Amino acid sequence: MMPRTLVCFGLALVVLVAALVLPDPPPAAPVTRGVLDLEGIREVEIQAPGGVGVVLRNDATPGFELFDPDQAVTQRRDGDRLVLASPSSGQFDLQVRLPTSVRTLIVPGARITSAAKTESLQVQTTGAIFWGGDAAELHIQDLRPAVAPGQASAEQPESVSLAAAVATNEDCLGECGKVVAIESGHIGRLEVDLRRGGLGINLPSQVGEARLRLGPKAWFTLGPSRSLDHIHIQQDGTAEPDAAAGESTE
């Protein structure tokens, strides 16, 4: 009995010494929170160099959280548009909750999660978009110039067939690859206007109809699907390449 008591006492002593010697964990960074008044608002413009995380839901008060103690968030109204701005450059340091009544979202790049089915949403972006969740209609519009800064012109790539797109395994996102990533969710109608970079649809079978308008420096990849008849691609004003789905791209 005595040895067991000594062992327990020794363990307790070790824990006590460790608590006295080890430094306290650093305090959590303060979070700036705010409420958004969206009465009469149909458009939300978010200005944040590091991009923004957006959650669309109707069961919570619209608001924001900023995980950057050195910066602030300002908001102003411009007609039926709310402009939300923060100079924070940390990736997705700014998190915003919006209701599905918002019809247009203007962002510098965003990870958007639709926690409640969105009826109709247009996303205008100058950066990468990651989408997850359900939507009846979703339109993503690339606002970047057709030619990247520093490039003299946009060279016309070889035509990309649907079969080649399905076979391509490209997981790179952002500047090194895909600019638009449809990661999950059921979408009734999807429209994407992409000037350059990549577009990926992980589960094309969960999209009712997709119309993809691609610039001369844009490309796309598709996850597995039994049928691709509902995917319509137009590249730089050329005819849709659906008929080339069975052709080789060597």
matplotlib code that plots the C-alpha trace (Angstrom):
import matplotlib.pyplot as plt

x = [0.0, 2.9, 4.7, 1.5, 1.0, 4.5, 4.0, 0.8, 2.6, 5.5, 3.2, 1.4, 4.8, 5.9, 2.6, 3.0, 6.6, 5.7, 2.9, 5.3, 8.2, 6.4, 5.4, 1.7, 0.3, 0.1, -3.3, -5.6, -5.6, -8.5, -11.3, -13.2, -16.9, -19.6, -23.2, -24.3, -27.5, -28.7, -32.2, -32.8, -29.4, -29.1, -25.4, -22.4, -19.0, -16.1, -12.6, -10.0, -6.5, -6.3, -9.7, -12.8, -14.6, -18.4, -21.2, -24.7, -27.3, -30.6, -30.5, -28.0, -27.6, -25.6, -22.2, -18.4, -15.4, -11.9, -9.0, -6.4, -6.0, -4.1, -6.8, -10.4, -13.5, -15.5, -18.9, -20.9, -24.0, -24.2, -27.8, -28.7, -25.0, -23.1, -19.4, -17.3, -13.6, -10.6, -6.9, -6.0, -3.8, -4.1, -5.7, -9.4, -8.8, -12.2, -15.2, -18.7, -22.2, -24.8, -28.4, -29.4, -31.4, -28.1, -28.2, -24.7, -21.4, -18.3, -15.1, -11.3, -11.4, -13.4, -14.3, -18.1, -20.2, -23.9, -25.3, -28.9, -29.9, -29.3, -31.9, -29.9, -26.4, -24.0, -20.3, -18.0, -14.4, -10.8, -9.4, -9.9, -13.3, -14.0, -17.6, -19.4, -23.1, -26.5, -27.8, -30.7, -28.7, -25.1, -23.2, -19.5, -17.9, -14.2, -13.4, -9.7, -8.1, -8.0, -4.2, -2.2, -0.1, 3.3, 2.1, 1.9, -0.9, -3.0, -2.0, -4.7, -4.4, -5.3, -9.0, -9.8, -12.3, -14.6, -12.9, -9.5, -10.9, -12.4, -9.1, -6.9, -5.9, -5.1, -5.4, -3.5, -5.6, -5.2, -2.4, -0.8, -3.9, -7.6, -9.2, -12.7, -13.3, -16.8, -16.1, -19.5, -23.2, -26.2, -26.5, -29.5, -27.9, -24.2, -22.7, -19.0, -17.3, -13.5, -10.9, -7.8, -6.7, -8.5, -12.0, -12.8, -16.1, -15.6, -19.1, -20.6, -23.4, -24.7, -25.1, -28.3, -26.9, -23.6, -22.6, -18.9, -17.6, -13.8, -11.2, -8.2, -6.0, -8.6, -9.0, -11.2, -11.3, -14.4, -14.9, -16.4, -19.9, -22.0, -23.1, -21.7, -24.6, -25.5, -22.1, -21.8, -18.4, -17.7, -14.0, -13.1, -16.3, -15.7, -18.3, -19.0, -16.5, -19.1, -18.9, -15.2, -15.6, -14.4, -11.5, -7.9, -5.9, -2.4]
y = [0.0, 2.3, 2.1, 2.9, 6.0, 7.1, 6.7, 8.8, 11.5, 11.5, 12.0, 14.8, 16.5, 16.2, 17.8, 20.6, 21.3, 21.3, 23.8, 26.1, 25.8, 25.7, 29.1, 30.0, 29.6, 32.9, 34.6, 34.2, 37.0, 39.4, 39.1, 42.2, 41.5, 43.6, 43.5, 44.3, 46.2, 44.7, 46.2, 47.1, 45.7, 43.4, 43.8, 43.4, 44.5, 43.3, 44.9, 42.8, 42.1, 38.7, 37.5, 36.8, 33.8, 34.1, 32.0, 32.3, 31.4, 32.7, 31.4, 33.9, 37.7, 39.1, 40.2, 39.8, 38.7, 40.0, 37.9, 40.7, 42.8, 45.5, 46.3, 47.4, 47.0, 49.9, 49.7, 52.2, 52.2, 53.1, 52.8, 49.1, 48.2, 47.7, 48.2, 46.4, 47.1, 46.0, 46.5, 43.1, 41.0, 37.7, 35.0, 34.8, 36.9, 38.5, 36.2, 37.4, 36.0, 37.0, 36.0, 34.4, 37.5, 39.1, 38.7, 40.1, 39.5, 41.4, 40.1, 40.0, 36.2, 34.2, 30.9, 30.8, 28.3, 28.1, 26.8, 27.5, 26.9, 30.1, 30.9, 33.2, 34.6, 36.4, 36.4, 39.0, 38.4, 39.5, 36.4, 32.7, 31.4, 28.2, 27.3, 24.7, 24.3, 24.3, 27.0, 27.1, 29.5, 30.5, 32.9, 33.5, 36.3, 36.9, 40.6, 40.3, 41.5, 38.9, 39.2, 38.9, 41.9, 41.8, 39.7, 41.3, 39.2, 36.1, 33.2, 30.9, 27.4, 24.2, 23.3, 21.3, 18.5, 17.3, 13.9, 15.5, 17.7, 14.7, 12.9, 15.8, 15.6, 19.1, 20.1, 23.3, 26.4, 30.1, 31.7, 28.4, 26.8, 26.8, 30.2, 28.8, 25.6, 24.2, 21.8, 20.5, 21.1, 20.7, 23.6, 23.8, 26.2, 27.2, 29.9, 30.8, 33.5, 32.9, 35.0, 33.0, 30.3, 27.1, 26.0, 22.8, 21.1, 18.2, 16.7, 17.6, 15.1, 17.4, 20.3, 20.5, 22.6, 24.4, 27.0, 27.7, 30.7, 30.5, 33.0, 32.1, 31.5, 29.5, 25.8, 23.4, 20.0, 17.9, 15.2, 11.8, 11.8, 9.3, 12.0, 15.4, 16.4, 19.1, 20.8, 23.4, 25.1, 28.0, 29.0, 32.5, 32.7, 29.4, 26.6, 24.4, 21.4, 18.9, 16.9, 16.3, 14.5, 11.2, 12.5, 12.1, 15.2, 14.0]
z = [0.0, 0.9, -2.4, -4.3, -2.1, -2.8, -6.6, -6.5, -4.4, -6.8, -9.8, -8.1, -7.3, -11.0, -12.2, -9.6, -10.6, -14.3, -13.7, -11.9, -14.4, -17.8, -19.2, -19.5, -23.0, -24.9, -24.6, -27.5, -30.0, -29.4, -31.9, -33.2, -33.6, -35.1, -36.3, -39.8, -40.6, -43.9, -44.1, -47.7, -48.7, -51.8, -52.6, -50.2, -51.2, -49.1, -49.3, -47.6, -49.0, -47.4, -48.7, -46.6, -45.2, -45.9, -44.3, -45.8, -43.2, -41.9, -38.3, -37.0, -36.8, -39.7, -38.5, -38.8, -36.9, -37.5, -36.2, -36.5, -33.3, -35.2, -37.7, -37.8, -39.9, -41.4, -43.1, -45.1, -47.2, -50.9, -51.9, -51.7, -51.3, -48.1, -48.3, -45.6, -45.5, -43.5, -44.4, -42.8, -45.1, -43.2, -45.2, -44.3, -41.1, -41.8, -41.4, -42.3, -41.8, -44.3, -45.0, -48.2, -49.1, -50.4, -54.2, -55.1, -53.3, -54.4, -53.0, -53.4, -53.1, -50.6, -49.1, -49.2, -47.3, -47.9, -44.7, -45.9, -49.5, -51.5, -54.0, -56.3, -55.8, -58.1, -56.9, -58.5, -57.6, -58.2, -56.5, -55.8, -54.9, -52.9, -52.8, -50.6, -50.1, -51.9, -54.3, -56.7, -59.0, -58.6, -61.0, -60.4, -62.4, -62.7, -62.6, -63.2, -66.5, -69.2, -69.2, -66.0, -65.1, -66.8, -69.7, -73.2, -74.5, -73.9, -76.0, -77.3, -75.7, -77.4, -77.2, -74.1, -74.4, -71.6, -71.6, -71.0, -68.3, -66.4, -66.7, -65.4, -61.7, -60.7, -57.0, -57.1, -56.1, -56.3, -58.3, -59.1, -60.6, -60.0, -59.3, -58.9, -56.9, -56.6, -53.7, -52.6, -52.6, -54.9, -57.4, -59.7, -62.3, -62.3, -64.4, -64.3, -66.3, -65.9, -67.7, -66.8, -64.4, -63.6, -62.7, -60.8, -60.1, -57.7, -58.1, -61.5, -61.0, -58.2, -60.7, -62.6, -65.4, -65.8, -68.3, -68.2, -70.3, -70.3, -71.5, -73.7, -70.6, -68.6, -68.2, -66.2, -64.5, -63.6, -61.0, -62.0, -63.5, -65.4, -67.9, -68.9, -71.1, -68.6, -68.8, -71.5, -72.2, -74.3, -74.6, -75.9, -78.0, -79.8, -80.2, -77.2, -77.2, -75.9, -79.1, -78.6, -75.3, -76.8, -78.7, -77.8, -76.7, -77.3]

ax = plt.figure().add_subplot(projection="3d")
ax.plot(x, y, z, "-o")
ax.set_aspect("equal")
plt.show()
